[in-house]
Amino acid sequence: MFTKVLVANRGEIAVRIIRACKELGVDTVAVYSEGDADALHARLADEAVCIGPALSAESYLKVTHLISAAEVSGCEAIHPGYGFLAENAAFARMVSESGLVFIGPTPDNINKMGNKSLAKVTMRAAGVSVIPGSKKDLTGLPEARKLAAEYGYPVLVKAAAGGGGKGMRLAHDEKELETGYKMAKAESKAAFGDDRLYLEKYIERPRHIEIQIMADNYGKTVHLGERECSIQRRHQKLIEESPSPAVNEALRKKMGAAAVSAAKTIGYRGAGTVEFLLDPKGDFFFMEMNTRIQVEHPVTEMVSGYDLLKEQIKVAAGSKLSIRRDVNKPNGHSIECRINAEDPDRDFMPTPGKISFLHLPGGPGIRVDSHIFAGYVVPQYYDSLIAKIISHGRTRGEAIDRMRRGLEEFYIEGVKTTIPFHLKVLADPEFIAGNLHTGFIPEMAERLKAKK
């Protein structure tokens, strides 16, 4: 096992990594920007190093600063968390070349699956069904027009090196395609430093289902079941749950086998998520693979009983997987709500500011992953995620009831949050019935408008 690990991230995921390391007896070094000088992760770690100004480009995305911080503090490994440099193959390679261990997949894994169009080529070769789309990066708008005409509208233009909904545009006709292409290219360049795009057929009213996999260095790869991630706004996930209301044990085994096959095809190592679209007929298609730990990993932990962060760290240190077999029978049901510092009544505008009062929920079946505290100033420079509430129950109904209670117990003053929005979703009859798809949120908005 490592003796000291550098946590190359911030916010709730940095806190989560530090906690996992503490339980493993591993010392941690936090990095923080000038905008995060009073951040919880910097307080909880054994050591903390300031790596630059508040802007991410000058701190958390500064590769040389991160590696230097690890070297001067005597770390053996770097954990990237999610976001920032977590899926950057060049960073993973530089970490390894510096004599450090990157707690994640290999640079080759990231290259093969991080580029979304290349990942589809790999999955086709592995015999996994993929969404019809371009077999390589688009050469320009004329090729995009040609492919859209071939597949038929609507189509999606997506960032080849992207994720999290950034660099993605839906087009219902040629005019929308032209506008969307230009916008996706600019957004992809700004978010990832890479403006390559690909195009795929848009599947209407699908569910977004993802399979958690874990692999060690000794040929062992397992899946830990699925997560339902269909509740999204502008391609950003808001609520996740496990298991999915639409997936039975037979389908779980089939999707899990496809995910494991995908990982084994590229010799994958560590934690990863293979994402699929499930159509109304029950057919599923490979969408992409996230070569990192996911924001929503806690719901899998709750129904599987495994600590994914600790498993990820142990695998990177050279241990064999302690997860011996696929998880085809989840224990109960778990739901996660992402709490953002945003105002739902003002088109989810970010609401940075000082938290003047805070009471976090608790009680049976409630877990909170967060980095906030009373007096904490939510900075304007970073993602607006401030907490995740995770509920667990014997049934989906009990998990929903516990989540409602948890949201109602979450008292926060000083900044507006998305808690009222989540309560509306959990009270929606269609959500309660499990009738979910990626267009659920706009349809719910129309239902609420009709009631007024």
N, C-alpha and C positions, 0 to 999 in steps of 0.2 A: 504494500500500500504506500501511496505517496506520504510524505511528511508535511509538505506545504504546497498549496494550490493558489494560484492567482485567479480571482473572479473578474473576468473581463466584461462586466456588465453593470447595470444599476437597477434600482426599483425592486419590485417584489421577487423577480427571478434571482437577483443577486442575493437577497435574503434567504431564499429557498436553497440555493447552492451552499451558502455558508452553514445553514442548519444541517444539511446532509453531511457536510464535511465534519462538523463537530461530532455528530453521532459516529462517524468512522474514525475519530481521533486524529483528524487531519487539520493542521493549522491553515488559516486562510489569510490572504492579502487582498484587500479591497482596493479598487481604483475608483477615483471620483473626480469629477470636474469641479471647477470653481462654483458652478451653479448647484452642485450637490454637496457643498461643504458640510451641511448639517444632516445629511442623509443617513437613514437607519443602517444601511448595509456597511457604511464606513465605520459606524459605531460598533456593530456586532462582530466585525472581523478582528482577527488578532493584530493585524497591522493594516494601515491605510496609506495610499500614495496618491497625491494629487497629480493628475496627468495632463492638465491644461485648462483652457477657458471653457465656458459653459457650452458653447456650440459643439455638437457631436463631432463635426468634421475636424475640430481642433483638439478633441479629447478621446472620446470612446471609439472613434473610427481611426485614430492615429496609431497605426500598427507599430511603428518604432517606439512610441511611448509605452505601449502595453508590454512589448517584449523586454524593453529596458527595465520597466518596473518589476517584471518577473525575475530578471537576472540579478538586479541589485538586492532584491529581498530574499534571494536564495530559493525560489520556487522550482519545483520539478515539473509542474504541469499548469496549463491554462484552461479554464472552463469558460466557453464563450456565451453560455446561456442561450437565449433566442434573440433574434433581431441583430442589429449592428453587424458584427463580423462573423456570426455563427455559421453562415453558409457561404463564406468566402474562401474558396480553395487556395488562393494565393496566401491568405493569412495562415491557414492551416499548414501550408507548406513551409512558410517562414518560421512558424513556431517549431516545427520538427527540425528544420535546418539549424535552428539556434540551440539544439540539444534539449528542447523541452517536449513534453507530451501534450498534444492537442486532445482534450477530452471531447471526442466526437469522432465522426467517420474520417476516413483517409481523404487526402486531397483528390485522389482519383474518384472515390465515391461521390464527392461533392460535385466534381466536374461532370460526371455522367448523369447525375440526377438533379443537380442544381440548375442546369440549363434545361428548360422545360421541353424544348423541341427535341434535343438530343435524348432526353429521358424517354420520350415516346418511341424513338427509334429502338432504344434498348428494350423497352417493354414489348414492342411488336416482335422482336427477335426471341423474347422469352415466352411468347405465346399468350401474353396478357392482352385482353381487349382494350383498345384505346378509342378515344373520341375521334371521329374523322377530322383530319386537319392537316396542316402543312407538315411535311416530313423533315423540314429543315427551316432555319431562320429565313424570314421573308427578305427578298432582295429589294423590295420597294412597293409602292402603292399599286402599280400595275399588276404585279403578281397577286397582291391581296385581292384586287377586284376579280381577277381570273378565278382564283380559288373560291371566293364567295359565290360567284355565279355557278361554279361546279357543285358545291355542297348545298347551295340554297340558303337564303336568309331565314332566320337571323344567324349571325356569326359573332364570335368573340375575337378581338385582337388582344393579345396578351404579351407581357414582357417575358422574354426568354430567360432572363436571369432574375426574375421577380418573384413576388409572393405577397400575401397579405392584402390582395386586391389592388395593389399599386401597379400602374401601367397596364390597366385592363379597361377595355371599352366594348360595349355591346352595340352592334349595328344591325338595324332592321332593313336597311336599304343602302344603295351605293353612296348617297349623300352622307348618311351617318357614318359609313365606313371611312370616307375621306377625312371627315372631321375627327373621328375616333382614332384613326391611324396616327394623325399628327399629334394629337393630345397624348396618346399612349407612348409614343416615341419620346416626347419631351419629358413626361412624368417618369418614365423608366430611366432616362439619362440622369435626372435629378435625384431619384431615389437610390439607384444602384450603380450609377456611373457606367451604365451599359444600355444602349438604346436598341438592341436587337429585339425583334418582335416575331411572333408566330401567330397563326390564325387557326381557329377550330370551329366546327359546327356547334351552335348553341343548342343544348338539349333543354326543352321547356319543362318546367315544373319538376326538376329532379331533386332528390335528396343528396346532401353532401355527407358522405359516409367515409370515415377514415379509419385505418387499421394501424394500431400501435405495434411496432415490431422492436425486438431487441436481439442483438447478435454479438457473439464474442469472437475471439481470435482463433478459436479451435474448431470452427465449422458448425457451431450450434446457433441456430436462428429460430426464434419463436414469435408468435403473435399473441397479444393480450386482449384480443377482442376489438370491437369497434366503438367509435364515438359518432354520435349524430351531431352534425355541425350546420344544420340547415337554417337556423335562425341567424340571419346575416343582414347587415345594412351596408349597401355599397361594397359588397364582397368582404366586409369585415365581420368576423364572427362575434356574436353577442352572447349567445347561450349555447352550451354544449351539454350533451348527456350520454350516458352509457348504462345499459345497452340502448340501441336504437329501437323505437317502437315498431319499425318496419323489418327488423332483421331477426329471423328465427335461428335456431342452432344449425340447421342445414346450410342456410345462406352464409352464416358466420364462418362455418368451416370452409366454404367455397371461397369467400372473399379473403379469409385469413390465409388460405393456401396460395392464392394469387399474390398476396402481399409478401409472403415468405419467399415465394419463387422469385419475385422481383428483386428482393434483397440479396438472395443467394446468387442470382445471375451476375451481380457486380461485386460479389465478395464483400458485402456490406459489414461494417463493424459499428457497434454502439446502438444508441437509441435513434429511431427514425419513424416516420409516419408515411404510409402510402395512402393517398387520397383518391377516392372514387366518386363518380356520380352514379346514383342509382335511379333509373328511370321508373315511371309508373308501372311498367310491365314486369319489373323485377330484374331487368338486365343491368349490369354494372360495367363501367368503363374507367380505366385508369386515367387520372387527371394529372397528378404530379406527385412527387415525393419530397417531403421536407426532411432534410438531412440534419436534424437537430432535435432537441427536446421541444415539445409544443407548449404553448400557453395553457392549453386545456388538459395537460397530462394528469392533474389531480383526480379527474373523474375516473380515469383508468385505475389509478392507485386505489381509489375507494372501493371499486368492485372487484379488483384482482387481489388486493392485499399486499402488493409489492411496492417498494419504494423505488421509483424509476430513476431518481437522481443518484441514489446510492448505488444502484445496479450499474448505471452509466459510468460512474467514477471507478467502481471496482473493475469493470471490464477494461477501461482505459489503462488501469494499473497492471493488467495482465491476468486477472482472475477469470475463471470459468463462470459462465452464467449460473446463478443459483435458481433461475426459473427453468425447471426441467421439462415442462411441456406447454403446449398451446393452451390458452385460456378460452375454452369454448362455452363454459357455464359461469357467467358472472354472478357474483354474490350481491343480490339486491339491485338497487338502482341508484345512480348518482347524477346530479345536475350541477352545472357551474354557471354562474352569472358573472360576467365581467363588469365591474363597477368603474366607470370612467368619470373624470372630472369634466363633465360636459352638461350643457343645458338642453334637455330634450325639447323644450318649448321654443328654442331659438335655433332650430335645425342642428342640434347637437354641437353647438359652438363650444370650444374648449373654455374652461373656467378656472384658469390658474389663480392662485391666491393662498392666503393663510387659513389653515384649519383652526378655528377658534375652539371648537368642542368636538369630541369624538367618543362614541361608545360603539364597540364592535360586538356583533351578535355571538351567541354561544348556545350551549345546551345540546341535547341529544341530536346526533346526526348532522352537526354543523361544523364546518372548518372554514377558516378565513386565512388566505394567503395575502399579505399586504406589507407595505413598507411605510405606511403613514402613522402619524401620532398627533396628538393635540399640540398645536404650535408649529407643526410642519408647514412649510410653504411649498405648495405644489408649483413647480417651475413651469415656465412657458416654453421651454426649449425642447421638451421630450414628449413621448407618447402620453396620452391622457389617462392610461390605465392606473388606478390607484389601489384597487383591491379585487380579489376574486372570492366570492362566496361559493362554497361547495356544500351541497346537502347530500345525505345518504339515507335511504330507507329500504325497507324490505321489498316495497313495490314502488312503481313509478308514482302512484298517487301519494304515497307517504313522502317520497322525495320532494314532490311539488309542494305539499303542505308544509314541510319543514323549511323549504326554501322561502315560501311566503313569510313564514314566521321570522326567518333570519333577516330578510329584507326589511321587515317592519321594525326589527330591533336595531337596525343599523342607523344610529343617529350621528349625523355629521353637520356641522355648522361652519360657515365661512366660504364654502364653495358649493355650487350646485352639482348634483350627480345624476346618473342615469337610473337610480333606484326606482323612482316613480314609473319610468318606462318599463322596467323589468316586471314590476307588479302588474302592469296592464297586460303584458304578454302572458304571464302565468295565470291570469284570470280569463284569458280568451278561450272560448269553448273549443275552437279548433286545435289550439295548443294542448288543452287538457285531453282531447280525443286522440292526440298524436298524429294529426293530419298535417304533416310538416313538408315544406319544400323551400328552395332557396328564395322564392318570391313571397314568402309568408309575410314579412314585415309590411311591404306596401299594400298587400291585400288586407291585413289587419287594420291599417290606417283607413282604408276605404270603409271597412265595416264599422269602425268607430265613428267615422264622419257621417255615415248613414243613420246612426242612432241619434245624432244631435237634432 
